[in-house]
Amino acid sequence: MFWEQIESQYKVSAAHQFLLHFNVNDLLHDELYGYLPALDYLMEQLNVLGCRLVMGYNATRGIMWANAGKWIETQKILGLIPKDQGLPEYTEVRKRINTQLSYHKLHEDPFLKVDPLPTKDLAGKLHGLLNQDRARVGLIINNLEQIAPNDPAFDAGAQDNLQFFFHQLQNWASDLEIRRKRHIILLLTQNTYDIHPHFLVNQEIPIVEIPYPDYDERLKFIEHLSKIPQEISEQDSPDKKVQVQLNLGNDREKQTLARDSAGLNLFGIHDLVRHATSLNQKVETLLTNYRRENVKTFSHGIIDVIAPIIDTNQHWSGHVTRVLQDIVSGLKEEDMRRVPRGILLLGPTGNGNIFAARMLAGMTNMAFVRLRYASQISEVTISINDNGASYDRNLNSAINFIRGLAPVVVFMDEIEQASPHTSMNITNVERPFPAILTNAMSDASLHGKVIWVGTSSRPDLIPPIFRRPEIFSHKLVLLPPMRESRGGILQFFCRLHTQEEMNFQEIARGEKLRGVSVNDLNLIAQRSHNLAKRKNRNSFTEEDLREVVSDFMPDYSPEMRMFMTLLALQEANSRAMLPDRLPPPFQEFVDENRIDKTKINTRLMELGKELGLTA
């Protein structure tokens, strides 16, 4: 647990100032008092460490004092404890915070009437408090980004008061007198991208992540909520409150809810189950959409949660299934040599890439998310400091979320289009590819917990950073389906739109469908359905299907499809990751287990000139 990390370093005097980030506004479980909002929880833990003066501060509210009566009422409002529960009985270990200070009158300092803004006067008072040794102090600076923002303008033109407070915070980290007197300072921010980078490189300030709850923590919280009567607003009468017992099912159903709620923090689970109860609906009916919207909001559209494919039938290309099964076996046997950090799916677009990635998530019992690039996000995102780096800021939160969601498969479509930046300001010069992402993909600690799946139809345009061998060690080639597969795939897509027996194999053998992608076959089925609707019919006939096939025009010319296919074969580093049989135009480039890359390069140069892609 994150607090044990802080406690262990503090007790051996390795550090006295810590930067806490990510899930800093959630509910956290205290062994004695139960679930508390994070700020109250941290104050209680400082109390346990022996701090006899515990206080918080942020630039909006000013000084915040610990108040057990207040957090007890908060627990009751949230339905975390029974309505009739009183104040806890304090013990020698758990003295009531700050009650022993009246003799020394430390808390009668004019902090109570201080201006909430970070002034020199306030910094001086806090510094004086940290230099006395009558009582050990625990100080929490909440919303650090308000005091020390990640903004170039801050260094150039910040007010003297703010600059003074900022430097005081940094100086405290290396003040050995504060460490000798056993005071402790916690700095809190949700997103480390929002704070001044000096705090991220200061070796005197350990960075500690408060993670999203894991499966066991979610299950424990769900079981706790099911035991506490909840005061719920009636759907038709929002002002009327009724007390109900949450029905979260039997033990197995609670375990399923704990598993499927990965990606929600405890506050999210709390709101979900109470909302479902107020609507008199099962939690499961709301969970998928709630989690998707919650994650989308949290990541500002950078992450989409998509359901894995649980029914892992054979992929239409056998080599894909074999590669995925080998990864699954490696995970089960904890043989990480068989588990790549990343898989690169190569070949012309639309040939089951996302299907293969979702299949991998289903086979490995992992969550599945799609990561969007700056150019793919429709919402306009604004940085807290409006410095043009909103995508990087939100990406930082998204990466932290991915860490918290693990085990997870992260899907990145067409990585050659991973635009480093988009900006409303056309004068901005394009910056390097976000190091936040590539550092996460190279992080050895995530091996086996996060599998990055990228796709590319133009690997010649992939950013060089993705060519690090530790990122995409598996290069799996997916090509358009062969003639014998096209009929079955077309029949699969048509099954819901027609009741007529059709000769799908004969239709699929036609010259028009040679080299078309899986997505093309799906589009043909949809257009056939639309054609039938225009003719006032609910299902289409073989005549309709043939008419659509005759009219169909692929996105790419045969030469361009060949160019993309040869690029994929050129990247391949294993014959086992190619289809067992290649279409006739490509068989000359592969001889048994040997890929003739010299011949491929020659043909690519010819095609490049024909297509106008090279000089």
Salt bridges, closest charged atoms under 4 A:
GLU7 OE2 - LYS11 NZ 3.09
ASP30 OD1 - ARG94 NH2 2.77
GLU31 OE2 - HIS29 ND1 3.92
GLU44 OE1 - ARG94 NH1 3.41
GLU73 OE2 - LYS76 NZ 3.82
GLU92 OE2 - LYS95 NZ 2.63
ASP121 OD2 - LYS125 NZ 3.35
ASP155 OD1 - HIS196 NE2 2.85
GLU177 OE1 - ARG180 NH2 2.90
GLU177 OE1 - LYS181 NZ 3.75
ASP194 OD1 - ARG393 NE 2.50
GLU204 OE1 - ARG179 NH2 3.10
GLU231 OE1 - LYS83 NZ 3.96
ASP260 OD1 - ARG259 NE 3.02
ASP271 OD1 - HIS270 ND1 3.04
ASP304 OD2 - ARG370 NH2 2.88
ASP304 OD2 - ARG372 NE 2.84
ASP326 OD1 - ARG338 NH2 2.90
GLU333 OE1 - ARG338 NH1 2.85
ASP335 OD1 - ARG337 NE 3.23
GLU379 OE2 - LYS296 NZ 3.68
ASP392 OD2 - HIS421 NE2 3.33
ASP443 OD2 - ARG403 NH1 2.90
ASP460 OD2 - ARG458 NH2 2.71
GLU484 OE2 - ARG581 NH1 2.45
GLU506 OE2 - ARG546 NH2 3.69
GLU511 OE1 - ARG514 NH2 3.21
GLU542 OE2 - ARG546 NH2 2.97
ASP544 OD1 - LYS535 NZ 3.10
ASP544 OD2 - ARG537 NH1 2.77
GLU547 OE1 - LYS535 NZ 3.51
GLU571 OE1 - ARG467 NH1 3.06
GLU571 OE1 - LYS475 NZ 3.28
ASP580 OD1 - ARG322 NH2 2.49
ASP596 OD2 - ARG594 NH1 3.74
GLU606 OE1 - ARG603 NH1 3.12
GLU610 OE2 - ARG603 NH1 3.62
